[in-house]
Amino acid sequence: MSMLLNDEQRMLRDSAQQFLAERAPVAALRRLRSEGDPIGYDPALWREVVELGWTAAIFPEDSGGLGAGFKGLGAIFEQVGRNLSALPLLSSVVLGGGLLLRAGSAEQRSAWLPRIMAGEARFALALDETPRHHPSVIRTRARREGQGWVLEGEKWFVLDGVGADVLVVVARTAEPAAGAHGGEQGLSLFLVDAGTGGVQTQRSRMADSRNTARVRLNAVRVGADALLGTLHRGFEPLDAVLDQARVCLAAETLGVLREAFERTIAYLKERVQFDVPIGSFQALQHRAARLYTELEMLASCVAAALAAQDDGNAEAALLASLAKARASDLSEKLLNEAVQLHGGIGVTDELDIGLFLKRGRALQQSFGDGVFHRDRYARLKGF
């Protein structure tokens, strides 16, 4: 399993580094926050991203994609994290497109994948129903009515749910089996047009100013063709695609942490106290050195998890949870240290470091924090 980028993947990384620094820097996030735009991103910027081919990166060439894999897309997500760029790349491409690719019928894939890659349709996954990520704790119901289905329930923290064209709704179609993880059985996936009667979308204002929504499904009627994948067997493809999203989030977190760390080191070198730079104080050097080693360890975990997704490695789920757990834990530790090492100015909005902390907190909780993934890792190992 090679964790090195090939030439095409390096080109994606380099183009993302230059493009995002110029077109979607931290200042752009501040502007979006000030404007209070409910969709949380710049549509003109999204069109440019589509033209660069990022939306086609992970899809195979026979589906019209670039075939650059998750190592290529992960390199983009790291640059997204460095610049705090707001894009619906995870929700529409990784989650929506990934579920279509893994569970969709030939008709569903041909109808939607080209539109996702062209940026003509935006997908959002309506999954969680509790304050913390629990993909098997699903109370939303789908019952048969004639040839179609009726959906009832409520979803929280739907990423990029405001303005999405299609919702991929996780609903229960059969009673769960008894046992700690019986809730994984009896789940199905449905494609729901966001404009369907009974779908109510309300923006949830988060600390990082991103587009998340609360979605209510009130007697939402869909046809038989809305079922995505096999009835009652939706958890398996869902879990696999969630792992792909978790690895991308770990890569984005790595970018957030690297940028915050580098900004903090630069501040330690320029901030003078007692007529010397505070970076010359040995105690602060030790703290920075420990953070650096942990950051390098995280980079290795993320690289291994991305490569495992591309190679179809049997331990892909283990490595995804390892990367997400380490990213979540280090996010809390490093960003707390970054703010503290900046001193009093670190807690003001004048400095960008607080924006990195807020984004880090959101990434930490998205699709499972360190506690969730340590537990999952242990279960996957048979403990």
PyMOL commands that set and color helices and strands:
alter all, ss='L'
color gray80, all
select helices_A, chain A and resi 7-23+26-35+43-52+54-56+61-63+69-83+89-103+106-117+182-184+224-226+235-270+278-280+282-311+316-341+343-347+353-365+370-380
alter helices_A, ss='H'
color red, helices_A
select strands_A, chain A and resi 123-126+141-145+148-159+166-172+187-193+199-204+212-222+227-228+272-273+276-277
alter strands_A, ss='S'
color yellow, strands_A
deselect
rebuild
show_as cartoon
